[in-house]
């Protein structure tokens, strides 16, 4: 038998149709069915991003809640930060968003402003024991879309053992400047002959760029979806960061690209390839667990060499939100109330999500905290005199800040654009993103 | 063969009486009903899961749908924005490079391996399976992750190079000059399914043509160019059409290798990846739907061009 024209066309059309079907059927569901309703009792789905320590804590917390509430069932959906937001967006679009959602400041107005999140106050959220100024982190235009799951602050972690090996001493973090960071990172790279790179990159780090801006009296975002800085600020930042690259004090553009999508415990700092890195305070325990080394925490630097002018801030490390389309809003908020206010939840989670905002829980667990968590708790209270105003939640579209800056910054680092070109490209695209186009 | 049978039936139909014809019609309509009954599961799937969503996305492409709130009709706004969207143009450039380089390379490799395997060697089923294996795995997340490990800055390739004293510091999946080529290599590596189809096609070529040509003194090169290629051209065409359609829709590899960003500096920003980013990261599902329809138009155009060009080079032996 030879191939005839008719056989060929049949084969081709079947194959083409098959391919078309396979690919078109994905992603076009605008109006899918509702969530899964279970028969008896209340069932909740619960999602969070995290790390092995948090996953274990959270699993224990869920077990404790189920012991107290045997008629509730909870389906856990743990995830990784890198893929968490894609999945949440997909689930939200498909009308299968989890009932209880671990939310981030960067995305809360994105989801809340579009009506995807429940008004927690309406269903009896209880923040009566919260530390002053921590109860309304997730309130946007008068609606409470998320409640503080722990207090957090940005800091610098240093792998002291690694530094000792090369005879590098720690800076005085009450007086060090951004230039000192560069000098220290350079000396680590030089002393180890490149075996250890000075510092993990902060070039596209929104917290460090924000800190640097705030010390100049500016902000990332202003009320009304405005940017609080100018193109020139970005140019200056990128030019400063280029010095790290020129000195070999931070990873190459390729390594930065690769690092942007690896799991928490695979980062260059936690695998001993860099000497220091920016992290959030609540990550210290997980970081020490992952790296197996004791890490030292430092204040991020200031421009003037005086820590009291460094404009530090407390941030809700993450927030508890509920889906606006949950079938059990009362049960979802009851679970959130338990997470933030019960000592049992405090005992399970300790300070891994940040220091609890509920003062009673905070007092109850202070003796139970692990060594790294105690150090963080002490650090957080120590830096209180150094606090500036609390930054506002980024507007919708602002959640892309890090990804956008990374793209333009690596383009500069690969030598495909100048700092000024990268800065203006970034600025234009971010402006467009927050204005909703 | 079957076509001839149909023809002869049609001819005899002309000599029937009106009664016989009515009876045949009745029988035929019963046959049709049975046919549709058997087709029903597929038709339900077609309308519910393909046509329906496609029409929905056609409507959404004229709206500002953001996944959460109900859509507002915005006319041709999305199309106008697509004209000025530089990243969209980048993604088209990346995707065209991938298709126009990756598909021909893959087919050449597939044909080459098929020719080797067609020499009647021992253990053919084994080799066939071995060469087909990458195709089974190639589209998977695991292989994309493996690719990232092998071609990363501290990946297998660079470690081997360093063992030979080369100062290898380039991450092939994370450098804008190389990342797309690493993905094209991955595509070429999954040559298995066109290879199997080529192999089947090669076995259908009657040996008498080769014998006759050999008697006339044709050398190997001429046998290939003047016997194998013309008789295989329908199969080449078939593979070409399917692989082009498939390559335009590539998503998984780029998504995993670049961590969903299309990076470094948009060098692996496949069209589908950008579409996904617009739809699910930026919540612009209306715009993403418009992009999906542009992709459909592009693929349709390529397929039409393919079929038109086929008149000039595809040889049907019937």
Interface residues (C-beta under 8 A of the other chain):
Chain A: X1 X2 X3 X4 X5 X6 X8 X11 X12 X15 X16 X19 X20 X21 X23 X24 X25 X27 X28 X29 X30 X31 X82 X83 X85 X86 X89 X90 X92 X93 X110 X111 X114 X115 X116 X252 X253 X254 X255 X257 X258 X260 X261 X396 X397 X400 X403 X406 X407 X410 X411 X414 X416 X433 X437
Chain B: X3 X46 X49 X50 X53 X54 X56 X57 X60 X65 X66 X67 X68 X69 X81 X148 X152 X153 X169 X170 X171 X173 X174 X175 X176 X201 X204 X205 X206 X231 X234 X235 X237 X238 X241 X242 X245 X246 X249 X258 X259 X260 X261 X263 X264 X265 X266 X276 X279 X280 X281 X282 X283 X285 X289 X292 X303 X316 X317 X318
